[in-house]
């Protein structure tokens, strides 16, 4: 380029005048120059606060540009821990059946056999009633009544505090000698059961509502944790039985272990906001709610359309309900009353038969079933109802085993006498319970709009507890079936007809 060309370009850019370059003046002009947003951004009609990034921190901008991952699966394992805590009170008391019936309420030990025999024999029905009624009631109340507002933190905080205090009180009751006041001990224990499960109902429902804001596999983590809860409490009970010098010492360590889990839930809940992955999903949920509010002209404090949400999620809510209904109609009432048939040749000793083939088998297989949903999600949500309904076949299968409740004369013949067959049926029942319930709980929030996912998650938790309660209420029907003369005669008639042909 020649000298003439350079002069020509300079004249075009400066109107024929060469101005000396001043870096400071250019910088000042650039700073004072108003920023003009692109038309594409302005066309979104966003509020001025958001257009000017008034509430946008650098950390939030970074998360928006590079969505964080659940590093080391910390949030997954945290929700799994909370799943363990949601069923800890129920699992603790049903696994402590031997401690209460054989030690604290045993008339031969307390010296008052005439006064306490009723409490000993009916401990489980009382515990079941006083556990599940407040649990079911407050699970449903927690959906419609915003205790502490829409923020779930006050509900989770106070429910965990109450549970810790009740566990401490239960440990104190285990330490004291209650032989002289067995009746007071019994009703005091039932009162603590009511308070404990009231708090647990609110806590459980809130945890499922919290997990529904995250990707759906995190709801599966809560369900998996609830199944691990049974395995954890059963393992502690077995170890306490094997190594403790007395039932009293075993119970103390047993209850302290349960209280330790609740304390861990308390600590990890308040550590959740420190995790970038959790904060990012919370912000995404809030952004979705705000966007919906602006488009629809509704307030964020407006009550959700509960009936609409319930109808949309009902197929999956029914799947959750019926899965737990079948499970709890058999476990632990029926399974714990099935006895060993071949004591000499079976691998499990008689003393551990109920602990291993009932409690440990169900809880481990249910845990594996829930864990399987992390890799396999079949069938699709439209067809999940078919395997759920087929699980009803487990009811006659268990009744045909060597099921002999105390104080009841069995008239129905025992058709499944092989202990290995019974163990296989129990394992399949537990695995299908964990697998299908996890799928139902994960599918439920996906059937509604994202802004209603939390409410759908709370509905599914309430249906879970309702299924447990309904199953427990109908579990006594099985003992009546095996002593029915008409049913026994009919099955014998069918058996004779089959063999005659």
ROZAFI-99267 format. One record per residue (C-alpha): residue number from 1; residue in three letters; chain; x, y, z. Coordinates in Angstrom, 1 decimal. Last residue first. Layout:
ROZAFI-99267
NODE    nr   rest   kette        u        v        w
NODE   NUM    ALA       A        X        Y        Z
...
***
This chain:
ROZAFI-99267
NODE    nr   rest   kette        u        v        w
NODE   501    UNK       A    -57.8    -87.1     36.5
NODE   500    UNK       A    -58.3    -88.4     40.1
NODE   499    UNK       A    -55.3    -86.3     41.3
NODE   498    UNK       A    -56.9    -83.0     40.0
NODE   497    UNK       A    -60.3    -83.9     41.4
NODE   496    UNK       A    -58.9    -84.7     44.8
NODE   495    UNK       A    -57.0    -81.4     45.0
NODE   494    UNK       A    -60.0    -79.4     43.9
NODE   493    UNK       A    -62.1    -81.1     46.7
NODE   492    UNK       A    -59.3    -80.6     49.2
NODE   491    UNK       A    -59.3    -76.9     48.2
NODE   490    UNK       A    -63.0    -76.6     48.7
NODE   489    UNK       A    -63.0    -78.4     52.1
NODE   488    UNK       A    -60.3    -76.0     53.4
NODE   487    UNK       A    -62.1    -73.0     52.1
NODE   486    UNK       A    -65.4    -74.1     53.7
NODE   485    UNK       A    -63.7    -75.0     57.0
NODE   484    UNK       A    -62.0    -71.6     57.4
NODE   483    UNK       A    -58.9    -71.8     59.6
NODE   482    UNK       A    -56.4    -70.9     56.8
NODE   481    UNK       A    -58.6    -68.0     55.6
NODE   480    UNK       A    -58.9    -66.4     59.0
NODE   479    UNK       A    -55.2    -66.1     59.4
NODE   478    UNK       A    -55.0    -64.5     56.0
NODE   477    UNK       A    -57.6    -61.8     56.9
NODE   476    UNK       A    -55.3    -60.5     59.7
NODE   475    UNK       A    -53.1    -58.9     57.0
NODE   474    UNK       A    -56.0    -56.6     55.9
NODE   473    UNK       A    -55.2    -53.7     58.2
NODE   472    UNK       A    -51.4    -54.0     57.5
NODE   471    UNK       A    -52.0    -53.8     53.8
NODE   470    UNK       A    -54.2    -50.8     54.1
NODE   469    UNK       A    -51.6    -49.0     56.3
NODE   468    UNK       A    -48.7    -49.8     53.9
NODE   467    UNK       A    -50.8    -48.7     50.9
NODE   466    UNK       A    -51.7    -45.5     52.7
NODE   465    UNK       A    -48.0    -44.9     53.5
NODE   464    UNK       A    -47.1    -45.2     49.8
NODE   463    UNK       A    -50.1    -43.2     48.7
NODE   462    UNK       A    -48.9    -40.3     51.0
NODE   461    UNK       A    -45.4    -40.6     49.5
NODE   460    UNK       A    -46.9    -40.5     45.9
NODE   459    UNK       A    -49.0    -37.4     46.8
NODE   458    UNK       A    -45.8    -35.7     48.1
NODE   457    UNK       A    -44.0    -36.4     44.8
NODE   456    UNK       A    -47.0    -35.1     42.9
NODE   455    UNK       A    -46.8    -31.9     44.9
NODE   454    UNK       A    -43.1    -31.5     44.1
NODE   453    UNK       A    -43.7    -32.2     40.4
NODE   452    UNK       A    -46.3    -29.5     40.2
NODE   451    UNK       A    -44.1    -26.9     38.5
NODE   450    UNK       A    -42.7    -29.6     36.2
NODE   449    UNK       A    -46.2    -30.3     34.8
NODE   448    UNK       A    -47.6    -33.7     35.7
NODE   447    UNK       A    -46.9    -37.3     34.7
NODE   446    UNK       A    -43.2    -37.1     35.4
NODE   445    UNK       A    -43.7    -36.6     39.2
NODE   444    UNK       A    -45.4    -40.1     39.3
NODE   443    UNK       A    -42.8    -42.0     37.3
NODE   442    UNK       A    -40.1    -42.1     39.9
NODE   441    UNK       A    -42.4    -43.3     42.7
NODE   440    UNK       A    -43.9    -45.9     40.4
NODE   439    UNK       A    -40.5    -47.1     39.3
NODE   438    UNK       A    -39.3    -47.4     42.9
NODE   437    UNK       A    -42.4    -49.3     43.9
NODE   436    UNK       A    -42.0    -51.7     41.1
NODE   435    UNK       A    -38.3    -52.6     41.9
NODE   434    UNK       A    -38.5    -52.7     45.7
NODE   433    UNK       A    -41.7    -54.7     45.8
NODE   432    UNK       A    -40.6    -57.0     43.0
NODE   431    UNK       A    -37.4    -57.8     44.9
NODE   430    UNK       A    -39.2    -58.5     48.1
NODE   429    UNK       A    -41.8    -60.8     46.6
NODE   428    UNK       A    -39.1    -62.6     44.5
NODE   427    UNK       A    -37.0    -63.2     47.7
NODE   426    UNK       A    -39.9    -64.4     49.7
NODE   425    UNK       A    -40.9    -66.9     46.9
NODE   424    UNK       A    -37.3    -68.2     46.7
NODE   423    UNK       A    -37.1    -68.6     50.5
NODE   422    UNK       A    -40.5    -70.5     50.4
NODE   421    UNK       A    -39.1    -72.8     47.7
NODE   420    UNK       A    -35.9    -73.4     49.7
NODE   419    UNK       A    -38.0    -74.2     52.7
NODE   418    UNK       A    -39.9    -77.0     50.9
NODE   417    UNK       A    -43.4    -77.5     52.4
NODE   416    UNK       A    -45.5    -75.5     49.9
NODE   415    UNK       A    -48.9    -77.2     49.8
NODE   414    UNK       A    -49.9    -76.8     53.5
NODE   413    UNK       A    -53.5    -77.9     53.9
NODE   412    UNK       A    -56.1    -75.4     55.1
NODE   411    UNK       A    -57.4    -76.3     58.5
NODE   410    UNK       A    -54.9    -74.4     60.6
NODE   409    UNK       A    -55.7    -74.1     64.2
NODE   408    UNK       A    -55.0    -70.6     65.5
NODE   407    UNK       A    -53.4    -69.6     68.8
NODE   406    UNK       A    -50.1    -68.6     67.2
NODE   405    UNK       A    -50.2    -68.1     63.5
NODE   404    UNK       A    -49.2    -71.1     61.4
NODE   403    UNK       A    -48.0    -70.4     57.8
NODE   402    UNK       A    -46.2    -73.5     56.4
NODE   401    UNK       A    -46.6    -72.2     52.9
NODE   400    UNK       A    -50.0    -72.1     51.1
NODE   399    UNK       A    -50.8    -68.7     52.6
NODE   398    UNK       A    -47.6    -67.4     51.1
NODE   397    UNK       A    -48.5    -68.5     47.6
NODE   396    UNK       A    -52.1    -67.3     48.0
NODE   395    UNK       A    -50.9    -63.7     48.7
NODE   394    UNK       A    -48.0    -63.7     46.2
NODE   393    UNK       A    -50.5    -63.9     43.3
NODE   392    UNK       A    -51.4    -60.3     44.1
NODE   391    UNK       A    -48.1    -59.4     42.5
NODE   390    UNK       A    -49.8    -59.7     39.1
NODE   389    UNK       A    -51.5    -56.4     39.6
NODE   388    UNK       A    -48.2    -54.5     39.8
NODE   387    UNK       A    -46.8    -56.5     36.9
NODE   386    UNK       A    -49.7    -55.1     34.8
NODE   385    UNK       A    -49.9    -51.6     36.2
NODE   384    UNK       A    -46.4    -50.7     34.9
NODE   383    UNK       A    -47.7    -50.6     31.3
NODE   382    UNK       A    -48.2    -46.9     30.7
NODE   381    UNK       A    -45.1    -46.1     32.9
NODE   380    UNK       A    -42.8    -48.0     30.7
NODE   379    UNK       A    -41.9    -51.5     31.8
NODE   378    UNK       A    -39.0    -51.5     32.4
NODE   377    UNK       A    -36.5    -48.9     33.8
NODE   376    UNK       A    -33.2    -50.8     34.1
NODE   375    UNK       A    -29.9    -49.3     35.3
NODE   374    UNK       A    -30.7    -47.2     38.4
NODE   373    UNK       A    -34.0    -49.2     38.7
NODE   372    UNK       A    -31.9    -52.2     39.8
NODE   371    UNK       A    -31.1    -50.5     43.1
NODE   370    UNK       A    -34.8    -50.5     44.1
NODE   369    UNK       A    -34.9    -54.3     43.5
NODE   368    UNK       A    -31.6    -54.9     45.3
NODE   367    UNK       A    -33.0    -53.0     48.4
NODE   366    UNK       A    -36.2    -55.1     48.2
NODE   365    UNK       A    -34.1    -58.3     48.1
NODE   364    UNK       A    -32.1    -57.2     51.1
NODE   363    UNK       A    -35.2    -56.1     53.1
NODE   362    UNK       A    -37.2    -59.2     52.3
NODE   361    UNK       A    -34.5    -61.7     53.0
NODE   360    UNK       A    -33.3    -60.0     56.2
NODE   359    UNK       A    -36.8    -59.7     57.8
NODE   358    UNK       A    -38.4    -63.0     56.9
NODE   357    UNK       A    -35.9    -65.7     55.9
NODE   356    UNK       A    -33.1    -64.3     58.1
NODE   355    UNK       A    -34.8    -63.2     61.3
NODE   354    UNK       A    -37.5    -65.8     61.2
NODE   353    UNK       A    -35.1    -68.7     60.7
NODE   352    UNK       A    -32.4    -67.5     63.0
NODE   351    UNK       A    -33.2    -69.7     66.0
NODE   350    UNK       A    -34.2    -72.6     63.7
NODE   349    UNK       A    -30.8    -72.7     62.0
NODE   348    UNK       A    -30.6    -71.7     58.3
NODE   347    UNK       A    -29.0    -74.3     56.0
NODE   346    UNK       A    -32.0    -76.7     56.0
NODE   345    UNK       A    -31.4    -80.4     56.4
NODE   344    UNK       A    -32.4    -81.0     60.0
NODE   343    UNK       A    -35.0    -78.4     60.6
NODE   342    UNK       A    -37.1    -79.3     57.5
NODE   341    UNK       A    -40.4    -77.4     57.7
NODE   340    UNK       A    -39.2    -74.2     59.3
NODE   339    UNK       A    -42.0    -71.8     60.4
NODE   338    UNK       A    -44.1    -69.2     58.7
NODE   337    UNK       A    -45.4    -66.7     61.3
NODE   336    UNK       A    -42.9    -63.9     60.5
NODE   335    UNK       A    -43.9    -64.1     56.8
NODE   334    UNK       A    -47.6    -63.6     57.5
NODE   333    UNK       A    -47.4    -60.5     59.7
NODE   332    UNK       A    -44.1    -59.0     58.3
NODE   331    UNK       A    -44.7    -58.7     55.5
NODE   330    UNK       A    -47.8    -60.3     53.8
NODE   329    UNK       A    -50.4    -57.6     53.8
NODE   328    UNK       A    -47.5    -55.2     53.8
NODE   327    UNK       A    -46.3    -56.3     50.4
NODE   326    UNK       A    -49.7    -56.5     48.7
NODE   325    UNK       A    -50.7    -53.0     49.9
NODE   324    UNK       A    -47.2    -51.6     49.1
NODE   323    UNK       A    -47.5    -52.5     45.5
NODE   322    UNK       A    -51.1    -51.4     45.4
NODE   321    UNK       A    -50.4    -47.9     46.6
NODE   320    UNK       A    -47.4    -47.3     44.4
NODE   319    UNK       A    -49.2    -48.5     41.3
NODE   318    UNK       A    -52.3    -46.5     42.3
NODE   317    UNK       A    -50.2    -43.3     42.5
NODE   316    UNK       A    -48.7    -44.2     39.1
NODE   315    UNK       A    -52.1    -44.3     37.5
NODE   314    UNK       A    -53.3    -41.3     39.6
NODE   313    UNK       A    -50.7    -38.8     38.5
NODE   312    UNK       A    -53.0    -36.8     36.2
NODE   311    UNK       A    -56.0    -37.2     38.5
NODE   310    UNK       A    -54.0    -36.2     41.6
NODE   309    UNK       A    -52.5    -33.1     39.9
NODE   308    UNK       A    -55.9    -32.0     38.7
NODE   307    UNK       A    -57.4    -32.5     42.2
NODE   306    UNK       A    -54.6    -30.6     43.9
NODE   305    UNK       A    -54.7    -27.5     41.6
NODE   304    UNK       A    -51.7    -25.9     43.5
NODE   303    UNK       A    -52.5    -23.1     45.9
NODE   302    UNK       A    -51.4    -19.7     44.8
NODE   301    UNK       A    -48.2    -18.4     46.6
NODE   300    UNK       A    -46.2    -18.2     43.4
NODE   299    UNK       A    -48.9    -15.8     42.1
NODE   298    UNK       A    -50.6    -16.3     38.7
NODE   297    UNK       A    -50.3    -14.2     35.5
NODE   296    UNK       A    -50.0    -17.4     33.4
NODE   295    UNK       A    -46.9    -16.4     31.5
NODE   294    UNK       A    -45.3    -14.6     34.4
NODE   293    UNK       A    -46.2    -17.3     36.9
NODE   292    UNK       A    -45.0    -20.1     34.7
NODE   291    UNK       A    -41.6    -18.3     34.2
NODE   290    UNK       A    -41.3    -17.8     37.9
NODE   289    UNK       A    -42.0    -21.5     38.6
NODE   288    UNK       A    -39.5    -22.6     36.0
NODE   287    UNK       A    -36.9    -20.2     37.4
NODE   286    UNK       A    -37.5    -21.6     40.9
NODE   285    UNK       A    -37.0    -25.1     39.7
NODE   284    UNK       A    -33.9    -24.2     37.8
NODE   283    UNK       A    -32.6    -22.4     40.8
NODE   282    UNK       A    -33.2    -25.5     43.0
NODE   281    UNK       A    -31.5    -27.7     40.4
NODE   280    UNK       A    -28.4    -25.4     40.4
NODE   279    UNK       A    -28.3    -25.3     44.1
NODE   278    UNK       A    -28.3    -29.1     44.4
NODE   277    UNK       A    -25.5    -29.4     41.8
NODE   276    UNK       A    -23.5    -26.7     43.5
NODE   275    UNK       A    -23.6    -28.4     46.9
NODE   274    UNK       A    -23.5    -26.0     49.9
NODE   273    UNK       A    -27.3    -25.9     49.8
NODE   272    UNK       A    -27.4    -29.6     50.8
NODE   271    UNK       A    -25.4    -29.3     54.0
NODE   270    UNK       A    -28.5    -28.4     56.0
NODE   269    UNK       A    -30.0    -31.8     55.0
NODE   268    UNK       A    -26.7    -33.6     55.8
NODE   267    UNK       A    -26.7    -32.7     59.4
NODE   266    UNK       A    -30.3    -33.7     60.2
NODE   265    UNK       A    -30.1    -36.9     58.2
NODE   264    UNK       A    -26.9    -37.8     60.2
NODE   263    UNK       A    -28.8    -37.2     63.4
NODE   262    UNK       A    -31.6    -39.5     62.2
NODE   261    UNK       A    -29.0    -42.3     61.5
NODE   260    UNK       A    -27.5    -41.9     65.0
NODE   259    UNK       A    -30.9    -42.3     66.6
NODE   258    UNK       A    -31.3    -45.7     64.9
NODE   257    UNK       A    -27.9    -46.8     66.2
NODE   256    UNK       A    -28.8    -45.6     69.7
NODE   255    UNK       A    -32.0    -47.6     69.5
NODE   254    UNK       A    -30.1    -50.8     68.8
NODE   253    UNK       A    -27.4    -50.1     71.3
NODE   252    UNK       A    -30.0    -49.8     74.1
NODE   251    UNK       A    -32.0    -52.7     72.8
NODE   250    UNK       A    -29.0    -55.1     72.9
NODE   249    UNK       A    -28.2    -54.0     76.4
NODE   248    UNK       A    -31.7    -54.7     77.6
NODE   247    UNK       A    -31.9    -58.1     75.8
NODE   246    UNK       A    -28.7    -59.2     77.6
NODE   245    UNK       A    -25.1    -60.0     77.0
NODE   244    UNK       A    -25.1    -58.6     73.5
NODE   243    UNK       A    -23.2    -60.4     70.7
NODE   242    UNK       A    -25.7    -62.5     68.8
NODE   241    UNK       A    -29.0    -60.7     69.4
NODE   240    UNK       A    -27.4    -57.3     68.9
NODE   239    UNK       A    -25.9    -58.5     65.6
NODE   238    UNK       A    -29.3    -59.7     64.5
NODE   237    UNK       A    -31.0    -56.5     65.5
NODE   236    UNK       A    -28.4    -54.4     63.9
NODE   235    UNK       A    -28.8    -56.3     60.6
NODE   234    UNK       A    -32.5    -56.0     60.8
NODE   233    UNK       A    -32.3    -52.2     61.3
NODE   232    UNK       A    -30.0    -51.8     58.3
NODE   231    UNK       A    -31.8    -54.1     56.0
NODE   230    UNK       A    -35.1    -52.3     56.8
NODE   229    UNK       A    -33.6    -48.9     56.2
NODE   228    UNK       A    -32.0    -50.2     52.9
NODE   227    UNK       A    -35.6    -50.4     51.6
NODE   226    UNK       A    -36.3    -46.7     52.6
NODE   225    UNK       A    -32.9    -45.8     51.1
NODE   224    UNK       A    -33.8    -47.3     47.7
NODE   223    UNK       A    -37.1    -45.3     47.8
NODE   222    UNK       A    -35.1    -42.1     48.5
NODE   221    UNK       A    -32.6    -42.9     45.7
NODE   220    UNK       A    -35.5    -43.6     43.3
NODE   219    UNK       A    -36.7    -40.0     43.9
NODE   218    UNK       A    -33.2    -39.0     43.0
NODE   217    UNK       A    -33.6    -40.9     39.7
NODE   216    UNK       A    -36.3    -38.4     38.8
NODE   215    UNK       A    -34.0    -35.5     38.3
NODE   214    UNK       A    -34.4    -33.0     41.2
NODE   213    UNK       A    -37.4    -31.1     42.3
NODE   212    UNK       A    -39.2    -34.4     43.1
NODE   211    UNK       A    -36.5    -35.0     45.8
NODE   210    UNK       A    -37.8    -32.2     48.0
NODE   209    UNK       A    -41.4    -33.4     47.8
NODE   208    UNK       A    -40.3    -36.9     48.6
NODE   207    UNK       A    -38.4    -35.6     51.6
NODE   206    UNK       A    -41.4    -33.5     52.7
NODE   205    UNK       A    -43.7    -36.6     52.8
NODE   204    UNK       A    -41.3    -38.5     54.9
NODE   203    UNK       A    -40.7    -35.7     57.4
NODE   202    UNK       A    -44.4    -35.0     57.9
NODE   201    UNK       A    -45.1    -38.7     58.5
NODE   200    UNK       A    -42.0    -39.1     60.6
NODE   199    UNK       A    -43.1    -36.4     63.0
NODE   198    UNK       A    -46.5    -38.0     63.5
NODE   197    UNK       A    -44.7    -41.4     63.6
NODE   196    UNK       A    -42.5    -40.4     66.6
NODE   195    UNK       A    -45.4    -38.7     68.5
NODE   194    UNK       A    -47.6    -41.7     68.1
NODE   193    UNK       A    -44.8    -44.2     69.0
NODE   192    UNK       A    -43.9    -42.1     72.1
NODE   191    UNK       A    -47.5    -42.5     73.3
NODE   190    UNK       A    -47.4    -46.2     72.6
NODE   189    UNK       A    -44.3    -46.5     74.7
NODE   188    UNK       A    -45.9    -44.5     77.6
NODE   187    UNK       A    -48.9    -46.9     77.3
NODE   186    UNK       A    -46.7    -49.9     77.7
NODE   185    UNK       A    -44.4    -48.4     80.4
NODE   184    UNK       A    -47.5    -47.4     82.5
NODE   183    UNK       A    -48.8    -51.0     82.3
NODE   182    UNK       A    -45.5    -52.4     83.1
NODE   181    UNK       A    -45.0    -50.4     86.3
NODE   180    UNK       A    -43.1    -52.6     88.7
NODE   179    UNK       A    -41.1    -54.3     86.1
NODE   178    UNK       A    -40.0    -51.0     84.5
NODE   177    UNK       A    -36.3    -51.1     85.3
NODE   176    UNK       A    -34.8    -48.1     83.5
NODE   175    UNK       A    -32.3    -48.3     80.7
NODE   174    UNK       A    -34.8    -49.2     77.9
NODE   173    UNK       A    -37.0    -46.3     78.9
NODE   172    UNK       A    -34.0    -44.0     78.6
NODE   171    UNK       A    -33.3    -45.3     75.1
NODE   170    UNK       A    -36.9    -44.6     74.1
NODE   169    UNK       A    -36.6    -41.0     75.5
NODE   168    UNK       A    -33.5    -40.4     73.4
NODE   167    UNK       A    -35.3    -41.8     70.3
NODE   166    UNK       A    -38.2    -39.4     71.1
NODE   165    UNK       A    -35.9    -36.4     71.2
NODE   164    UNK       A    -34.3    -37.4     67.9
NODE   163    UNK       A    -37.6    -37.8     66.2
NODE   162    UNK       A    -38.8    -34.4     67.5
NODE   161    UNK       A    -35.8    -32.7     66.1
NODE   160    UNK       A    -36.2    -34.5     62.7
NODE   159    UNK       A    -39.8    -33.3     62.4
NODE   158    UNK       A    -38.8    -29.8     63.4
NODE   157    UNK       A    -36.1    -29.4     60.7
NODE   156    UNK       A    -38.0    -31.3     57.9
NODE   155    UNK       A    -41.1    -29.2     58.3
NODE   154    UNK       A    -39.2    -25.9     58.7
NODE   153    UNK       A    -37.1    -26.7     55.6
NODE   152    UNK       A    -40.0    -27.5     53.2
NODE   151    UNK       A    -40.6    -23.9     52.1
NODE   150    UNK       A    -44.2    -23.7     50.9
NODE   149    UNK       A    -45.2    -22.1     54.2
NODE   148    UNK       A    -44.2    -23.3     57.7
NODE   147    UNK       A    -46.8    -26.0     57.7
NODE   146    UNK       A    -48.4    -25.6     54.3
NODE   145    UNK       A    -51.6    -27.6     54.8
NODE   144    UNK       A    -52.7    -29.5     51.8
NODE   143    UNK       A    -49.8    -31.9     51.3
NODE   142    UNK       A    -48.7    -32.1     54.9
NODE   141    UNK       A    -52.2    -33.2     55.9
NODE   140    UNK       A    -52.0    -36.3     53.8
NODE   139    UNK       A    -48.7    -37.5     55.3
NODE   138    UNK       A    -50.0    -36.3     58.7
NODE   137    UNK       A    -53.0    -38.7     58.6
NODE   136    UNK       A    -51.0    -41.7     57.2
NODE   135    UNK       A    -48.3    -41.4     59.8
NODE   134    UNK       A    -50.7    -40.7     62.6
NODE   133    UNK       A    -52.7    -43.9     61.8
NODE   132    UNK       A    -49.6    -46.0     60.9
NODE   131    UNK       A    -47.7    -46.0     64.2
NODE   130    UNK       A    -50.4    -46.2     66.8
NODE   129    UNK       A    -52.2    -49.0     64.9
NODE   128    UNK       A    -49.1    -51.0     64.1
NODE   127    UNK       A    -47.7    -50.7     67.6
NODE   126    UNK       A    -51.0    -51.9     69.1
NODE   125    UNK       A    -51.2    -54.8     66.7
NODE   124    UNK       A    -47.5    -55.7     67.4
NODE   123    UNK       A    -47.8    -55.6     71.2
NODE   122    UNK       A    -50.9    -57.7     71.4
NODE   121    UNK       A    -49.4    -60.9     72.9
NODE   120    UNK       A    -47.2    -58.9     75.4
NODE   119    UNK       A    -49.8    -56.4     76.4
NODE   118    UNK       A    -52.4    -59.1     77.1
NODE   117    UNK       A    -50.0    -61.1     79.1
NODE   116    UNK       A    -49.2    -58.1     81.3
NODE   115    UNK       A    -51.6    -58.2     84.2
NODE   114    UNK       A    -51.9    -61.9     84.8
NODE   113    UNK       A    -48.2    -62.5     84.4
NODE   112    UNK       A    -47.1    -59.9     86.9
NODE   111    UNK       A    -43.5    -61.0     87.9
NODE   110    UNK       A    -41.9    -58.8     85.3
NODE   109    UNK       A    -39.9    -61.8     83.8
NODE   108    UNK       A    -42.8    -64.3     83.6
NODE   107    UNK       A    -45.2    -61.5     82.5
NODE   106    UNK       A    -43.1    -60.7     79.5
NODE   105    UNK       A    -43.7    -57.1     78.6
NODE   104    UNK       A    -40.2    -55.7     78.7
NODE   103    UNK       A    -38.4    -58.9     77.9
NODE   102    UNK       A    -40.0    -61.4     75.4
NODE   101    UNK       A    -42.7    -59.2     73.9
NODE   100    UNK       A    -40.7    -55.9     73.9
NODE    99    UNK       A    -37.3    -57.2     72.9
NODE    98    UNK       A    -38.6    -59.9     70.5
NODE    97    UNK       A    -40.7    -57.3     68.6
NODE    96    UNK       A    -37.7    -54.9     68.3
NODE    95    UNK       A    -37.6    -55.5     64.5
NODE    94    UNK       A    -41.2    -54.1     64.2
NODE    93    UNK       A    -40.2    -51.1     66.4
NODE    92    UNK       A    -37.1    -50.1     64.5
NODE    91    UNK       A    -38.5    -50.7     61.1
NODE    90    UNK       A    -41.4    -48.2     61.7
NODE    89    UNK       A    -39.2    -45.5     63.2
NODE    88    UNK       A    -36.4    -45.9     60.5
NODE    87    UNK       A    -38.8    -45.6     57.6
NODE    86    UNK       A    -38.0    -42.1     56.5
NODE    85    UNK       A    -34.5    -42.2     57.9
NODE    84    UNK       A    -33.2    -44.7     55.3
NODE    83    UNK       A    -34.7    -42.6     52.6
NODE    82    UNK       A    -32.8    -39.6     54.1
NODE    81    UNK       A    -29.6    -41.6     53.6
NODE    80    UNK       A    -30.5    -42.3     50.0
NODE    79    UNK       A    -31.1    -38.6     49.6
NODE    78    UNK       A    -27.6    -37.9     50.8
NODE    77    UNK       A    -26.2    -40.7     48.6
NODE    76    UNK       A    -27.7    -39.2     45.5
NODE    75    UNK       A    -26.6    -35.7     46.5
NODE    74    UNK       A    -23.0    -36.8     47.0
NODE    73    UNK       A    -22.9    -38.8     43.7
NODE    72    UNK       A    -19.1    -38.3     43.6
NODE    71    UNK       A    -19.8    -35.1     41.7
NODE    70    UNK       A    -23.5    -34.5     41.0
NODE    69    UNK       A    -22.8    -32.5     37.9
NODE    68    UNK       A    -22.7    -28.7     37.5
NODE    67    UNK       A    -24.4    -26.9     34.6
NODE    66    UNK       A    -21.8    -24.9     32.8
NODE    65    UNK       A    -23.2    -21.6     31.5
NODE    64    UNK       A    -26.0    -21.4     34.0
NODE    63    UNK       A    -23.7    -22.6     36.8
NODE    62    UNK       A    -21.2    -19.9     35.9
NODE    61    UNK       A    -23.9    -17.2     35.9
NODE    60    UNK       A    -25.1    -18.4     39.3
NODE    59    UNK       A    -21.6    -18.2     40.7
NODE    58    UNK       A    -21.0    -14.8     39.2
NODE    57    UNK       A    -24.2    -13.6     40.9
NODE    56    UNK       A    -27.4    -12.7     39.0
NODE    55    UNK       A    -30.0    -10.8     41.1
NODE    54    UNK       A    -29.5     -7.5     39.4
NODE    53    UNK       A    -28.8     -9.0     36.0
NODE    52    UNK       A    -30.0     -5.8     34.3
NODE    51    UNK       A    -32.5     -7.7     32.2
NODE    50    UNK       A    -33.5     -9.7     35.3
NODE    49    UNK       A    -34.3     -6.6     37.3
NODE    48    UNK       A    -35.9     -4.9     34.4
NODE    47    UNK       A    -38.4     -7.7     34.0
NODE    46    UNK       A    -38.2     -9.9     30.9
NODE    45    UNK       A    -40.0     -8.9     27.7
NODE    44    UNK       A    -38.2    -11.7     25.7
NODE    43    UNK       A    -37.9     -9.3     22.7
NODE    42    UNK       A    -35.1     -7.4     24.5
NODE    41    UNK       A    -32.8    -10.4     24.3
NODE    40    UNK       A    -33.3    -10.8     20.6
NODE    39    UNK       A    -33.0     -7.1     20.0
NODE    38    UNK       A    -29.5     -7.1     21.5
NODE    37    UNK       A    -29.0     -5.0     24.6
NODE    36    UNK       A    -27.5     -1.5     24.3
NODE    35    UNK       A    -24.9     -0.6     26.9
NODE    34    UNK       A    -24.6      3.1     27.4
NODE    33    UNK       A    -21.1      4.6     26.7
NODE    32    UNK       A    -19.5      5.9     29.9
NODE    31    UNK       A    -17.0      3.1     30.2
NODE    30    UNK       A    -16.1      3.2     26.5
NODE    29    UNK       A    -15.5      7.0     26.6
NODE    28    UNK       A    -13.3      6.7     29.6
NODE    27    UNK       A    -11.2      4.0     27.9
NODE    26    UNK       A    -10.8      6.0     24.7
NODE    25    UNK       A     -9.7      9.1     26.7
NODE    24    UNK       A     -7.1      7.1     28.6
NODE    23    UNK       A     -5.7      5.6     25.4
NODE    22    UNK       A     -5.2      9.0     23.6
NODE    21    UNK       A     -4.3      8.6     19.9
NODE    20    UNK       A     -3.4     11.8     18.1
NODE    19    UNK       A     -6.1     13.0     15.7
NODE    18    UNK       A     -5.5     13.2     12.0
NODE    17    UNK       A     -8.1     15.3     10.3
NODE    16    UNK       A     -9.6     14.7      6.8
NODE    15    UNK       A    -13.0     13.5      8.2
NODE    14    UNK       A    -11.3     11.1     10.6
NODE    13    UNK       A    -11.9      7.7      9.1
NODE    12    UNK       A    -12.2      8.7      5.4
NODE    11    UNK       A     -9.1     11.0      5.7
NODE    10    UNK       A     -7.0      8.3      7.2
NODE     9    UNK       A     -8.0      5.8      4.5
NODE     8    UNK       A     -6.9      8.3      1.7
NODE     7    UNK       A     -3.7      9.2      3.4
NODE     6    UNK       A     -2.8      5.5      3.5
NODE     5    UNK       A     -3.6      5.0     -0.1
NODE     4    UNK       A     -1.4      8.0     -1.2
NODE     3    UNK       A      1.6      6.6      0.8
NODE     2    UNK       A      1.4      3.4     -1.0
NODE     1    UNK       A      0.0      0.0      0.0
***
